[in-house]
């Protein structure tokens, strides 16, 4: 993203100017207060919106058989309630006209990756919140995207489920080496997951700090309770503080 801004039709400038580069295979978190443009930035990267000024460039590999450059996991699972987990995951392949046999294999693989192989025939109402989010993740992965965009996917989940999904997401990232851009409000989550935490200012969102998290992989309970983790969280919190300066408390 080079000199990117976004101004909405009502005149509100939501973002920028913003300059951001994410390298292939990186796990980067965007952290900032509500309304600072984190989700807007994701939508611009995904091509769901266009910038008012500036340029968004995404390196794309050969799309191949129904392969998309970008997968998007939204804050809500947005599943079709009337059909099965299998058919929810199949949807992007169906829209891409992928053949039935190929799609069956890819759906099965995606469900296996997120630990839901035994729930392929379940419908969303039979699933927990964490399982619904796993379905959403499988649906994003089924097209084998180069880039995975995640917009606060675990924000509504309880802490235990959130920790478990954080660990599972890191495991998938290590195996698949996707480029991940993850939006969150949580300092603790951003430090635990990321190689870099990009701290954004209050609206219009700009980059206030870009902090490397130089901790070994794989990460787990030992990292969560380590001095290094606490130090990183403190540093990120200090970088985030100016974004909240002057904001009224609720």
BALOBA-1460 file (C-alpha; in Angstrom, 3 decimals):
// residues 250
<rec num="1" residu="x" x="0.000" y="0.000" z="0.000"/>
<rec num="2" residu="x" x="1.545" y="3.299" z="-1.126"/>
<rec num="3" residu="x" x="0.055" y="6.638" z="-0.094"/>
<rec num="4" residu="x" x="-3.336" y="5.007" z="0.363"/>
<rec num="5" residu="x" x="-6.267" y="7.010" z="1.662"/>
<rec num="6" residu="x" x="-9.963" y="6.206" z="1.931"/>
<rec num="7" residu="x" x="-12.645" y="8.861" z="2.255"/>
<rec num="8" residu="x" x="-16.268" y="7.725" z="2.390"/>
<rec num="9" residu="x" x="-19.178" y="9.388" z="0.584"/>
<rec num="10" residu="x" x="-20.214" y="11.159" z="3.796"/>
<rec num="11" residu="x" x="-16.848" y="12.954" z="3.867"/>
<rec num="12" residu="x" x="-15.289" y="10.912" z="6.667"/>
<rec num="13" residu="x" x="-11.624" y="10.196" z="5.995"/>
<rec num="14" residu="x" x="-11.176" y="6.708" z="7.399"/>
<rec num="15" residu="x" x="-7.644" y="5.883" z="6.400"/>
<rec num="16" residu="x" x="-4.294" y="7.296" z="5.547"/>
<rec num="17" residu="x" x="-2.174" y="8.254" z="4.041"/>
<rec num="18" residu="x" x="-0.965" y="4.718" z="4.686"/>
<rec num="19" residu="x" x="2.200" y="2.993" z="3.507"/>
<rec num="20" residu="x" x="2.452" y="-0.712" z="4.290"/>
<rec num="21" residu="x" x="4.453" y="-3.592" z="2.861"/>
<rec num="22" residu="x" x="3.873" y="-7.225" z="3.829"/>
<rec num="23" residu="x" x="6.284" y="-9.836" z="2.559"/>
<rec num="24" residu="x" x="5.390" y="-13.295" z="1.281"/>
<rec num="25" residu="x" x="4.822" y="-15.729" z="4.145"/>
<rec num="26" residu="x" x="4.693" y="-13.096" z="6.891"/>
<rec num="27" residu="x" x="2.150" y="-13.061" z="9.718"/>
<rec num="28" residu="x" x="1.305" y="-9.412" z="10.381"/>
<rec num="29" residu="x" x="-1.303" y="-8.059" z="12.797"/>
<rec num="30" residu="x" x="-3.013" y="-4.686" z="12.423"/>
<rec num="31" residu="x" x="-3.779" y="-3.327" z="15.881"/>
<rec num="32" residu="x" x="-5.632" y="-0.158" z="16.778"/>
<rec num="33" residu="x" x="-8.748" y="1.407" z="18.296"/>
<rec num="34" residu="x" x="-12.220" y="0.994" z="16.842"/>
<rec num="35" residu="x" x="-12.761" y="3.105" z="13.753"/>
<rec num="36" residu="x" x="-9.071" y="3.540" z="12.931"/>
<rec num="37" residu="x" x="-9.384" y="1.900" z="9.510"/>
<rec num="38" residu="x" x="-8.066" y="-1.609" z="10.164"/>
<rec num="39" residu="x" x="-10.988" y="-3.347" z="8.479"/>
<rec num="40" residu="x" x="-11.020" y="-0.718" z="5.728"/>
<rec num="41" residu="x" x="-7.383" y="-1.575" z="4.991"/>
<rec num="42" residu="x" x="-8.257" y="-5.268" z="4.691"/>
<rec num="43" residu="x" x="-11.126" y="-4.529" z="2.320"/>
<rec num="44" residu="x" x="-8.808" y="-2.433" z="0.144"/>
<rec num="45" residu="x" x="-6.237" y="-5.250" z="-0.001"/>
<rec num="46" residu="x" x="-8.991" y="-7.724" z="-0.877"/>
<rec num="47" residu="x" x="-10.295" y="-5.524" z="-3.673"/>
<rec num="48" residu="x" x="-13.689" y="-5.174" z="-1.970"/>
<rec num="49" residu="x" x="-13.205" y="-1.415" z="-1.951"/>
<rec num="50" residu="x" x="-11.023" y="0.987" z="-3.899"/>
<rec num="51" residu="x" x="-8.729" y="3.641" z="-2.391"/>
<rec num="52" residu="x" x="-9.545" y="7.321" z="-2.739"/>
<rec num="53" residu="x" x="-5.872" y="7.966" z="-3.487"/>
<rec num="54" residu="x" x="-2.744" y="5.845" z="-3.615"/>
<rec num="55" residu="x" x="-2.010" y="2.378" z="-4.903"/>
<rec num="56" residu="x" x="-2.693" y="-1.116" z="-3.541"/>
<rec num="57" residu="x" x="-0.559" y="-3.805" z="-5.199"/>
<rec num="58" residu="x" x="-0.948" y="-7.515" z="-4.555"/>
<rec num="59" residu="x" x="1.495" y="-10.085" z="-5.949"/>
<rec num="60" residu="x" x="-0.561" y="-12.833" z="-7.571"/>
<rec num="61" residu="x" x="0.545" y="-16.303" z="-8.587"/>
<rec num="62" residu="x" x="-1.074" y="-18.283" z="-11.390"/>
<rec num="63" residu="x" x="-4.675" y="-18.779" z="-10.248"/>
<rec num="64" residu="x" x="-4.821" y="-22.293" z="-11.663"/>
<rec num="65" residu="x" x="-7.786" y="-24.534" z="-10.909"/>
<rec num="66" residu="x" x="-10.183" y="-22.284" z="-9.045"/>
<rec num="67" residu="x" x="-7.369" y="-20.884" z="-6.920"/>
<rec num="68" residu="x" x="-7.821" y="-17.370" z="-5.562"/>
<rec num="69" residu="x" x="-5.017" y="-15.006" z="-4.592"/>
<rec num="70" residu="x" x="-6.853" y="-13.934" z="-1.433"/>
<rec num="71" residu="x" x="-8.984" y="-15.661" z="1.204"/>
<rec num="72" residu="x" x="-11.036" y="-13.565" z="3.654"/>
<rec num="73" residu="x" x="-12.249" y="-14.582" z="7.127"/>
<rec num="74" residu="x" x="-14.745" y="-12.092" z="8.512"/>
<rec num="75" residu="x" x="-15.564" y="-11.332" z="12.142"/>
<rec num="76" residu="x" x="-18.837" y="-13.253" z="11.805"/>
<rec num="77" residu="x" x="-18.743" y="-16.745" z="10.262"/>
<rec num="78" residu="x" x="-21.526" y="-15.779" z="7.779"/>
<rec num="79" residu="x" x="-22.496" y="-19.399" z="7.131"/>
<rec num="80" residu="x" x="-25.540" y="-20.496" z="5.177"/>
<rec num="81" residu="x" x="-27.759" y="-21.901" z="7.953"/>
<rec num="82" residu="x" x="-29.824" y="-24.188" z="5.712"/>
<rec num="83" residu="x" x="-27.003" y="-26.374" z="4.425"/>
<rec num="84" residu="x" x="-24.187" y="-28.550" z="5.706"/>
<rec num="85" residu="x" x="-20.667" y="-27.673" z="6.763"/>
<rec num="86" residu="x" x="-19.415" y="-29.442" z="3.623"/>
<rec num="87" residu="x" x="-21.569" y="-27.313" z="1.325"/>
<rec num="88" residu="x" x="-20.638" y="-24.104" z="3.138"/>
<rec num="89" residu="x" x="-16.963" y="-24.843" z="2.535"/>
<rec num="90" residu="x" x="-17.635" y="-25.862" z="-1.069"/>
<rec num="91" residu="x" x="-19.272" y="-22.526" z="-1.968"/>
<rec num="92" residu="x" x="-16.159" y="-20.678" z="-3.310"/>
<rec num="93" residu="x" x="-15.293" y="-23.682" z="-5.490"/>
<rec num="94" residu="x" x="-18.852" y="-23.861" z="-6.789"/>
<rec num="95" residu="x" x="-18.721" y="-20.181" z="-7.712"/>
<rec num="96" residu="x" x="-15.412" y="-20.838" z="-9.497"/>
<rec num="97" residu="x" x="-16.924" y="-23.773" z="-11.453"/>
<rec num="98" residu="x" x="-14.468" y="-26.298" z="-10.004"/>
<rec num="99" residu="x" x="-15.409" y="-29.861" z="-10.955"/>
<rec num="100" residu="x" x="-17.260" y="-31.985" z="-8.422"/>
<rec num="101" residu="x" x="-14.550" y="-34.601" z="-7.848"/>
<rec num="102" residu="x" x="-11.811" y="-31.993" z="-7.450"/>
<rec num="103" residu="x" x="-14.006" y="-29.899" z="-5.165"/>
<rec num="104" residu="x" x="-14.874" y="-32.924" z="-2.998"/>
<rec num="105" residu="x" x="-11.189" y="-33.637" z="-2.425"/>
<rec num="106" residu="x" x="-10.351" y="-30.034" z="-1.639"/>
<rec num="107" residu="x" x="-13.280" y="-29.613" z="0.757"/>
<rec num="108" residu="x" x="-12.299" y="-32.790" z="2.595"/>
<rec num="109" residu="x" x="-8.708" y="-31.568" z="2.883"/>
<rec num="110" residu="x" x="-9.772" y="-28.143" z="4.175"/>
<rec num="111" residu="x" x="-12.071" y="-29.669" z="6.803"/>
<rec num="112" residu="x" x="-9.295" y="-32.020" z="7.901"/>
<rec num="113" residu="x" x="-6.916" y="-29.080" z="8.303"/>
<rec num="114" residu="x" x="-9.274" y="-27.273" z="10.687"/>
<rec num="115" residu="x" x="-10.247" y="-30.398" z="12.640"/>
<rec num="116" residu="x" x="-13.822" y="-30.692" z="11.356"/>
<rec num="117" residu="x" x="-13.651" y="-33.800" z="9.184"/>
<rec num="118" residu="x" x="-16.184" y="-35.541" z="11.442"/>
<rec num="119" residu="x" x="-18.661" y="-32.639" z="11.179"/>
<rec num="120" residu="x" x="-18.955" y="-32.370" z="7.389"/>
<rec num="121" residu="x" x="-22.664" y="-33.259" z="7.440"/>
<rec num="122" residu="x" x="-23.573" y="-31.046" z="10.414"/>
<rec num="123" residu="x" x="-25.497" y="-27.803" z="9.944"/>
<rec num="124" residu="x" x="-24.388" y="-24.521" z="11.543"/>
<rec num="125" residu="x" x="-26.970" y="-24.568" z="14.337"/>
<rec num="126" residu="x" x="-25.349" y="-27.761" z="15.637"/>
<rec num="127" residu="x" x="-21.934" y="-26.134" z="16.003"/>
<rec num="128" residu="x" x="-20.304" y="-24.078" z="18.741"/>
<rec num="129" residu="x" x="-19.030" y="-20.582" z="18.028"/>
<rec num="130" residu="x" x="-15.473" y="-21.834" z="17.708"/>
<rec num="131" residu="x" x="-16.512" y="-24.577" z="15.299"/>
<rec num="132" residu="x" x="-18.412" y="-22.102" z="13.138"/>
<rec num="133" residu="x" x="-15.256" y="-20.003" z="12.885"/>
<rec num="134" residu="x" x="-13.307" y="-23.104" z="11.871"/>
<rec num="135" residu="x" x="-15.810" y="-23.630" z="9.048"/>
<rec num="136" residu="x" x="-15.253" y="-20.037" z="7.940"/>
<rec num="137" residu="x" x="-11.493" y="-20.610" z="7.994"/>
<rec num="138" residu="x" x="-11.844" y="-23.840" z="5.985"/>
<rec num="139" residu="x" x="-13.952" y="-21.980" z="3.413"/>
<rec num="140" residu="x" x="-11.191" y="-19.367" z="3.062"/>
<rec num="141" residu="x" x="-8.487" y="-22.037" z="2.730"/>
<rec num="142" residu="x" x="-10.313" y="-24.288" z="0.259"/>
<rec num="143" residu="x" x="-9.256" y="-22.136" z="-2.721"/>
<rec num="144" residu="x" x="-5.599" y="-22.379" z="-1.649"/>
<rec num="145" residu="x" x="-5.092" y="-18.597" z="-1.459"/>
<rec num="146" residu="x" x="-1.675" y="-16.978" z="-1.324"/>
<rec num="147" residu="x" x="-2.902" y="-14.392" z="1.193"/>
<rec num="148" residu="x" x="-5.254" y="-14.892" z="4.140"/>
<rec num="149" residu="x" x="-7.013" y="-11.783" z="5.479"/>
<rec num="150" residu="x" x="-8.638" y="-12.167" z="8.902"/>
<rec num="151" residu="x" x="-10.865" y="-9.454" z="10.392"/>
<rec num="152" residu="x" x="-11.096" y="-10.014" z="14.164"/>
<rec num="153" residu="x" x="-12.226" y="-13.624" z="13.641"/>
<rec num="154" residu="x" x="-11.962" y="-14.652" z="17.296"/>
<rec num="155" residu="x" x="-13.236" y="-11.474" z="18.981"/>
<rec num="156" residu="x" x="-16.621" y="-12.912" z="20.022"/>
<rec num="157" residu="x" x="-15.254" y="-16.172" z="21.449"/>
<rec num="158" residu="x" x="-14.513" y="-17.061" z="25.053"/>
<rec num="159" residu="x" x="-10.888" y="-16.869" z="26.161"/>
<rec num="160" residu="x" x="-10.229" y="-20.621" z="26.262"/>
<rec num="161" residu="x" x="-11.622" y="-21.143" z="22.754"/>
<rec num="162" residu="x" x="-9.731" y="-18.100" z="21.506"/>
<rec num="163" residu="x" x="-6.420" y="-19.427" z="22.872"/>
<rec num="164" residu="x" x="-7.033" y="-22.808" z="21.240"/>
<rec num="165" residu="x" x="-7.858" y="-21.240" z="17.872"/>
<rec num="166" residu="x" x="-4.801" y="-18.988" z="18.115"/>
<rec num="167" residu="x" x="-2.644" y="-22.114" z="18.529"/>
<rec num="168" residu="x" x="-4.408" y="-23.896" z="15.664"/>
<rec num="169" residu="x" x="-4.031" y="-20.880" z="13.382"/>
<rec num="170" residu="x" x="-0.295" y="-20.692" z="14.084"/>
<rec num="171" residu="x" x="0.030" y="-24.407" z="13.374"/>
<rec num="172" residu="x" x="-1.731" y="-23.962" z="10.016"/>
<rec num="173" residu="x" x="0.432" y="-20.963" z="9.186"/>
<rec num="174" residu="x" x="3.615" y="-22.920" z="9.876"/>
<rec num="175" residu="x" x="2.435" y="-25.779" z="7.654"/>
<rec num="176" residu="x" x="0.995" y="-23.758" z="4.773"/>
<rec num="177" residu="x" x="3.193" y="-20.633" z="4.934"/>
<rec num="178" residu="x" x="0.407" y="-18.358" z="3.796"/>
<rec num="179" residu="x" x="0.794" y="-14.613" z="4.051"/>
<rec num="180" residu="x" x="-1.557" y="-13.636" z="6.908"/>
<rec num="181" residu="x" x="-2.821" y="-10.143" z="7.736"/>
<rec num="182" residu="x" x="-4.804" y="-10.319" z="10.970"/>
<rec num="183" residu="x" x="-6.911" y="-7.499" z="12.430"/>
<rec num="184" residu="x" x="-7.368" y="-7.465" z="16.194"/>
<rec num="185" residu="x" x="-8.100" y="-5.161" z="19.138"/>
<rec num="186" residu="x" x="-6.074" y="-7.363" z="21.489"/>
<rec num="187" residu="x" x="-2.476" y="-6.487" z="22.319"/>
<rec num="188" residu="x" x="-1.999" y="-9.969" z="23.781"/>
<rec num="189" residu="x" x="-3.345" y="-11.749" z="20.703"/>
<rec num="190" residu="x" x="-1.309" y="-9.615" z="18.316"/>
<rec num="191" residu="x" x="1.949" y="-10.326" z="20.135"/>
<rec num="192" residu="x" x="1.247" y="-14.036" z="20.474"/>
<rec num="193" residu="x" x="0.427" y="-14.595" z="16.813"/>
<rec num="194" residu="x" x="2.550" y="-12.217" z="14.834"/>
<rec num="195" residu="x" x="5.964" y="-11.704" z="13.392"/>
<rec num="196" residu="x" x="5.107" y="-8.000" z="13.148"/>
<rec num="197" residu="x" x="2.518" y="-5.871" z="14.938"/>
<rec num="198" residu="x" x="1.518" y="-2.767" z="12.972"/>
<rec num="199" residu="x" x="0.016" y="-0.265" z="15.419"/>
<rec num="200" residu="x" x="-2.414" y="2.179" z="13.815"/>
<rec num="201" residu="x" x="-3.344" y="5.662" z="14.940"/>
<rec num="202" residu="x" x="-6.861" y="6.923" z="15.559"/>
<rec num="203" residu="x" x="-8.899" y="7.879" z="12.475"/>
<rec num="204" residu="x" x="-7.747" y="8.579" z="9.877"/>
<rec num="205" residu="x" x="-5.659" y="5.480" z="10.385"/>
<rec num="206" residu="x" x="-1.933" y="5.747" z="9.837"/>
<rec num="207" residu="x" x="0.935" y="3.556" z="10.976"/>
<rec num="208" residu="x" x="2.044" y="4.666" z="14.417"/>
<rec num="209" residu="x" x="4.547" y="1.871" z="14.986"/>
<rec num="210" residu="x" x="5.760" y="-1.304" z="13.296"/>
<rec num="211" residu="x" x="7.086" y="-3.710" z="15.911"/>
<rec num="212" residu="x" x="8.908" y="-6.955" z="15.153"/>
<rec num="213" residu="x" x="8.073" y="-9.859" z="17.489"/>
<rec num="214" residu="x" x="11.314" y="-11.812" z="17.445"/>
<rec num="215" residu="x" x="10.183" y="-14.911" z="19.312"/>
<rec num="216" residu="x" x="10.847" y="-18.498" z="18.292"/>
<rec num="217" residu="x" x="8.258" y="-20.764" z="16.680"/>
<rec num="218" residu="x" x="6.350" y="-22.792" z="17.625"/>
<rec num="219" residu="x" x="4.788" y="-20.659" z="20.325"/>
<rec num="220" residu="x" x="2.701" y="-22.039" z="23.154"/>
<rec num="221" residu="x" x="1.958" y="-21.795" z="26.865"/>
<rec num="222" residu="x" x="5.630" y="-21.227" z="27.699"/>
<rec num="223" residu="x" x="5.719" y="-18.139" z="25.498"/>
<rec num="224" residu="x" x="2.467" y="-16.766" z="26.959"/>
<rec num="225" residu="x" x="4.008" y="-16.856" z="30.449"/>
<rec num="226" residu="x" x="7.499" y="-15.703" z="29.483"/>
<rec num="227" residu="x" x="9.233" y="-12.445" z="30.377"/>
<rec num="228" residu="x" x="9.799" y="-11.806" z="26.660"/>
<rec num="229" residu="x" x="6.041" y="-12.004" z="25.961"/>
<rec num="230" residu="x" x="5.283" y="-9.593" z="28.802"/>
<rec num="231" residu="x" x="7.942" y="-7.181" z="27.538"/>
<rec num="232" residu="x" x="6.576" y="-7.260" z="23.988"/>
<rec num="233" residu="x" x="3.016" y="-6.697" z="25.259"/>
<rec num="234" residu="x" x="4.208" y="-3.737" z="27.307"/>
<rec num="235" residu="x" x="6.019" y="-2.231" z="24.319"/>
<rec num="236" residu="x" x="3.027" y="-2.665" z="22.007"/>
<rec num="237" residu="x" x="0.689" y="-1.198" z="24.646"/>
<rec num="238" residu="x" x="2.929" y="1.848" z="24.967"/>
<rec num="239" residu="x" x="2.948" y="2.285" z="21.174"/>
<rec num="240" residu="x" x="-0.863" y="2.005" z="21.138"/>
<rec num="241" residu="x" x="-1.471" y="4.522" z="23.940"/>
<rec num="242" residu="x" x="-1.314" y="7.674" z="21.745"/>
<rec num="243" residu="x" x="-4.168" y="6.327" z="19.618"/>
<rec num="244" residu="x" x="-6.416" y="6.449" z="22.688"/>
<rec num="245" residu="x" x="-5.193" y="9.815" z="23.983"/>
<rec num="246" residu="x" x="-8.047" y="12.251" z="24.235"/>
<rec num="247" residu="x" x="-10.732" y="9.659" z="23.476"/>
<rec num="248" residu="x" x="-13.667" y="9.750" z="25.890"/>
<rec num="249" residu="x" x="-14.055" y="6.676" z="28.072"/>
<rec num="250" residu="x" x="-17.237" y="4.599" z="28.033"/>
